[in-house]
Amino acid sequence: MTKRLGFFTRLLDDTNAAERYRLATEQIVQAERSGFDSAWIAQHHFHEAEGGLPAPFVFLAHAAAATSRIRLGTGIVTLPLELPLRVAEDAAVLDLLSAHRLEVGVGPGGNLTAFTAFGLDSRDRHRLMNGNLELMRKAWSGGILTGGDRLYPSSPTLVERIWQATFSVEGSRRAGAAGDGLMLSRTQPREPGAPFVPLDAIQNPMLDAYIEALPAGRAPRILASRTVFVVDDRKDAYRFAETGLPRLVNKRAAAGAPAPSGSVHDLIKAFDVHLGTPEEVIDSLRRDTTLERATDLTMQVHSIDPPHPFILRSIELMAEKVAPALGWVRDGTASVRRVA
C-alpha cells in the first residue's frame, strides 16, 4: 500500500481575507517544495472565525498557477449548498488547468446556519448531498443530462477522485460502496460522557465498514486528517497551544457545544493534538493505530493556529523528520511515496 503526505489549511491565519489567501498560497508552495503529495483547503461560508474561504475552486486555481506537482484538494465542498452541475463544471475546468491534479472532497456540512441563508433546510442536507453527488458523478462520466445535454468540458477521471467526509460508520460504508475515498477528521465527535475516548477507537470501526463495502478490486483511499504542529523548541509548541486551545474551548462553549476543560495537557488530549519536537510528534502519531491503515496522512496546525513562519517551519520538519519515520519516502519526481 502507498502512503501519501498532505497539508491542510482552513485559512485561519489571524489577518484579513486577502492576506489569508496569500499566506495559504505560500504554505502550499512550501508544502510542494518540501515534497508533500497533496494540499487541501476547506470551504466555509460566512463565519470568519470558522474558516476564510467560501470559493474553493477559485482559490485552488490560483494555487495551481503557483505550483506544478502537488495535488490540490477540497476538504470539503459543502455539497448540499451547491448547484451540482456548476460544481462539476468548475471542477472540470480547474482539473484541466492544473494538469489533472484536482481531488474533490465533499460532505454534508457542519455549519447549519448557512443552510438558512441559502434558503435550505439543514435537515435535508444528507438527502441533498447524496442527490447532488450522484448528479455530479453522472455528469463527469459523460452521461446525458435532463434536456439532452452533456457536460463540457469533460474530465471523466474526476469520478475516480471523489472523497467523502463523514463522522459515522454508516457514512463510511456509503463511501466504500461508491468506491470513493474516505476522509476522516481530527474533529471526530465524542459521546458527551466520554470526551477522552481515543480517536482511533472511534475511527477504526469506520475503516472496517468502509473497506468491507468497497467493490471487489477497488483499492482503498483513506485520508486521516490530524492536528500536527512540529517545532524545533517544544516551548514554542506549548506557548501557542496555551493560546489556541483555550480559544477553541471558548468558541465551542459560546456555541453551546460540549467543551472540555482542564490544563493545556488535558486539552491536547481532548482535541487529539500531536505537537512538540519531531521526536515527540513521531511518538505521538505512532500511537494512533488509524494511521497504520490510512493511505494519506494530512497535517494541519488547527487549532493551535501558530503564526505563519512557524507553520512554514512545521511543514519543513514534518517532511524532513516526522513523516519519514512513519514510512513516507520523499521522491521529488513523483506524486506517490512508497512505504518503506
N, C-alpha and C positions, 0 to 999 in steps of 0.2 A: 504494500500500500504506500502511496505517496503522502508526504506531509508538505503543506504549504503554509507560509507565514504571511499574515496580513496585518495592516494598520487600519484602525477605525477611528473616525472622529465624528462627533456630533456638532462640531463647530461652535464650541462653547468658550473660546478664549475671551477674556474679560476686556472687551473693547466693542467698537461699533461694528455693524454688519459688514461693511466694505473691508475693514481690517481683518475681521474674522475670515473672510473668504481668502484674503491674501495670505494670511498665516497658515490656513489649512492647505493651501496650494503648496507653500514651502514645505510643510510637513510631509505631504505626499511625494514631492520631489525628493526629499531626504529619504523617505522610505524606499523609493526606487533606487536611489544612489547606494543605499545600504544593502540592496539585494532582495527586498521584500517581494513577495509574489503578487500581492493584491493590496488595494486601498479601498476602503469602504466609507460611505457617508450616510448620514441619517436624514430623513425628511421630517420636519416638524412645522406645523402651521401655528402662527400667531404668538406663541409663548416664547419670548426671548430667552428666558432662563432654562427652558427645556431643550432648546436647540435653535440654531440660527439659520436654517435653510429650508424654505418651502419648495424650491425648484431644483431638485437634484440633478436632472439631466442637463440643465443649463450649466450648473457648476461643473459637472463631470466633463462636459465638452471643453471647458476652459482647462481643466486638469489634464485632459487628453492631449491638448496642444502643448502643455508644459512637460510632458513625459513621452516615453517611446516604447516602454516594455511592460510596465506594471499593469496588472489587470485592475479595472475600475468597477466598483460595485455599489449598488444601492442597498442600504441596510437599515431601514427598508423604505420602499414606497408604500404609503398608506393607501392601498388599492381601492377600498370602498369609497374613498373620496374622489376618485378619478374617473374620467371617461376612458374606458379601457382601450378603445381604438386610438385615442390620442396618445396614451402611454405606449402602445405598440408602435405607433409611427415615430414618436420621439426616440424610443429605444433603438429602432431600426436605423434611423439616421445617425445617431450617436455611435452605434456599433460599427457602421461603415466608416465614419470619420476617424474612429480610434483603431482601425485595423482589427476589428473583431475582438476587442479587449473588454467588452462590457459583460458584467454579471448582474442579473436582475433579481434582487431580493425583494419580496413582497410580504405584507402582513395586514391583519385587520385593523391595526392601530390601537393606541392606548390613550390618546387624548380625546376623551369622549365629548368635551365641549365643542371641539372642532366640527363634529357632525351637525350640531345645531346651526352653526354659522354657514355650513354648506347646504342647509335645508334638508338634512337627512336625519334619520333616527338611528342612534348608536346601537339600538337593539337589533338592527338589521345588518350590522357590519360583517358578520360571518357569512350570511347569505350573499351579500353584495360582493364580498371578497371572492367567494367561490365562483360566482357567475362571471365576474369581470375577468378572473384568471382564465377561465375556460374560453372566453371570447378572445382574449389575447393569444392564447395557445393556438386557437383556430386560425387567427389572422397571420401569425408568424409561420404557420405550417402551410400557408398558401390556400387555405380554404375559401370557398365562395361565401361572401357575407350577405346579409339581408339586402336585397336590391340588386344582387348580382355582381357587386364589386369585389376586387381582391386588394389586399394591402400593397401599397407601393410607397417607398422602396421596400424590398424584401431582404430579410436577413434570417433565413429559416433556422439556422443553428441556434438562435436565441432560445428556442424551445428546450434545448439541452443545457441552458444556463440559467434556468429559473431556480430560485431558492425560496423556501417558505419558512417564515419565522413563527414560532409557536411556543407556548408555555405548557402545553398539555401532551399527554400520551396520545390522545385521540388525534390531535393536530399533527403529531409526529407520524402517526400511522397514515394519515391522508397524504402527507408529503411523500412518504415512501411509496404508497400505492400509485401515485402520479409519476414516480421516477424523478422527482425534483430533489434538489439539495435541501438539507435541514439546517436551520440556523438556530443555535442555542444561545441564550442571552445570559450575561452576567447578572441581570436583574431578575432572575427567576423568582417568582413569588413563593413565600413560605406560608404554611398554615399559621394562623395567629398564635397558637400556643407552642409553636416550635420554630422560633426565629433563627436558631443556630444549626438547623439540620444541614449537613454538608451538601454543597451544590451537586456533587457527583451522585449522591444518594438519590436525588430527585431526577437528575437528567439521565442516568444510566437506564432506567426503565423506559424513558423516551427513546433512547437509542435502540433498545431491544425491539420496541414496536416499529420503529422506522425501518430497521434492517429486515425484520421479518416480513414487512409489507412490500419491500422492493420487488419489482418484476424480475423474473429469472434473467440472469446475465447482466443486470444493471448494477454498476459499481456504486457504492455509497459515496455521497458527498456530505460531509458533516462539518459544519463550521461552528467552533466554540469560541465565543467572544468572552474575553476576560479582562478585568482591570489589572493592568501591569504597569508599574512605574519603577524603572530601574535607574539607580543613581550611583555616582562614584562615592558619595559620602552619605551614609544612612541617616545622618542628622537632617539632611535636606528632605528625605522621604517623609520623615515623621513631622517635620516642620510644616510641610504643605498638607499632610494628612490631618493635622490638628486644626487646619482652617477649612479644608474642603469637605471632610466627612461630617462635622457638626452642621455645616451649611446644608448638606443633604438631609440630615435629620430634621432640621427646622423646616425645610421645604416640604417634606413628607407630612410632618405634623400639621402644618398650615393647610394642607390639602385634605386633612382628615384621614390620611393613610397610616397604617401601622409604622411606627418608627422606633428603632432600637435605641438603647441608652447605654451609658457606661463610659469607660475610658476609651482613648483612641485605639487601644489594642482590642477592646470589645467591638468597636465599630469596624475595625479592619476585618475582624472575623465575620461580623454580621453582614457586611457588604461584599464579602468574598474578594478582598483586595490582596494582590500579590505585589509587595513593594520592598525596596531595600537595595542592597548591593546585588550584583549579578549572582553571587553565591547564594544569598538569601532567597532571591526570586526563583532560582533554579530549584532549590529545595522545596519551596512552597508549591510551585507548579507540578513537581513530581508527585505530590500527594493528591492531586486531582486526577482520579482514575478515568474521568471522562476524556481527558486529553489523550490517553493511550489509544482511544478508539476514534478520535476526531481525525479527519483528513486535513483540516485547516484550523490553525490556531491564530486568532485575531486579537491583537492587543489594543487596548485603549487606556487612556490616562484618566478617564472619568471614573469616580467622582473626586479624585484628588485635585484635578484641574490645576496643575502647576503652570508657571509662566512658560512662554514659547521656547526660550533657549533650553529649558530643562526637558521639554517634550522632544526637541530635536536630539538631545543627548540620550534620552531614554530609547529612542528609535535606534540610535547607533549601538548602544550597549545591548539591546535586545538581539540585534543581528550579529554582533561580534562575539558575544559571550553566552547569552542565555539560550537562544534558540538552537545553536549547535550542540549544546549539552543535552538538549531534548531530542536530538536526532535529525534536525534540519541541516542540510548541506547547501551552502550558497553556491550557485552557479550563475555567473553573470550573463551567460549566453542563452539561458533557458528560463522558462517560467515555472518549471516544476522541479522541486528538490527532492531527492530520494532519501528515505530514512536509512541511516547507517545500520 
